[in-house]
Every structure is written in structure tokens, then in C-alpha cells.
């Protein structure tokens, strides 16, 4: 009888230790998940900002190209028709 009680106490302690380890692991994994989610949000925000900068640069480049084409046409016309 005493041996059975001792075995059950040992099993109880082992179960508590395992539970504590699993709780610690769960806490660590939750924290890691939260950090990864935060990193993902930061990367998404950075990507959105870079996409916006790229879009603005493309719009500016198109405007500049149009301006230069207009100036080129104007210069060609001036060369063809000197006044």
C-alpha cells in the first residue's frame, strides 16, 4: 500500500513537472508568435511604403519623360523652321 502511494506521489510530481515545462514552452511559443506577427506587420508596412515611393517615382519619371519629349519636339521644330 505504501509503495502504491509513493508511486502515485511520484507520478503526480512528474506530471506537475511536465505540466510546468509545457506551460513554459507554451508561453515561449506564444511570445515568439507575437514577435513574428509584429515583425510581419513591420515588414508589410515597409513594403507598402516602398511600393508608394516606387509608384511616385514612376509617376515622376513618366512626367519627366513627357516633358523631355515635348522639349525635344519643340527643338526639332525650331531646327526645321528657323525664323
C-alpha positions in Angstrom: 0.0 0.0 0.0 2.8 2.4 1.0 4.6 1.6 -2.3 1.5 2.4 -4.3 1.1 5.7 -2.5 4.7 6.6 -3.2 4.4 5.6 -6.8 1.3 7.8 -7.2 3.1 10.7 -5.5 6.0 10.3 -7.8 3.6 10.2 -10.8 1.9 13.3 -9.5 5.2 15.2 -9.2 6.3 14.0 -12.6 3.0 15.2 -14.1 3.4 18.6 -12.4 6.9 19.0 -13.6 5.9 18.0 -17.2 3.0 20.4 -16.9 5.3 23.2 -15.8 7.7 22.5 -18.6 4.8 22.5 -21.1 3.4 25.8 -19.7 6.8 27.4 -20.1 7.2 26.1 -23.6 3.7 27.3 -24.4 4.5 30.8 -23.0 7.7 30.9 -25.0 5.9 29.9 -28.2 3.2 32.4 -27.7 5.8 35.2 -27.2 7.7 34.0 -30.3 4.4 34.0 -32.3 3.6 37.5 -31.1 7.1 38.7 -32.1 6.8 37.1 -35.5 3.4 38.8 -36.0 4.9 42.1 -35.1 7.8 41.6 -37.5 5.4 40.7 -40.2 3.3 43.8 -39.6 6.5 45.9 -39.7 7.6 44.3 -43.0 4.2 44.8 -44.5 4.3 48.5 -43.6 7.8 48.9 -45.0 6.7 47.1 -48.2 3.7 49.4 -48.5 5.9 52.5 -48.0 8.4 51.3 -50.6 5.6 50.5 -53.1 4.2 54.0 -52.6 7.7 55.5 -53.1 8.1 53.4 -56.2 4.7 54.5 -57.6 5.6 58.1 -57.0 9.0 57.7 -58.7 7.3 56.1 -61.7 4.7 58.9 -62.0 7.5 61.5 -61.7 9.6 59.6 -64.4 6.7 59.5 -66.8 6.1 63.2 -66.3 9.7 64.0 -66.9 9.8 61.8 -70.0 6.7 63.6 -71.3 8.3 66.9 -70.6 11.5 65.9 -72.3 9.7 64.6 -75.4 7.8 67.9 -75.6 11.0 69.8 -75.4 12.6 67.5 -78.0 9.7 68.1 -80.4 9.9 71.8 -79.8 13.7 71.8 -80.6 13.2 69.7 -83.7 10.5 72.1 -84.9 12.8 75.1 -84.2 15.6 73.4 -86.2 13.3 72.7 -89.1 11.8 76.1 -89.2 14.4 78.7 -88.3 12.8 82.1 -88.0 
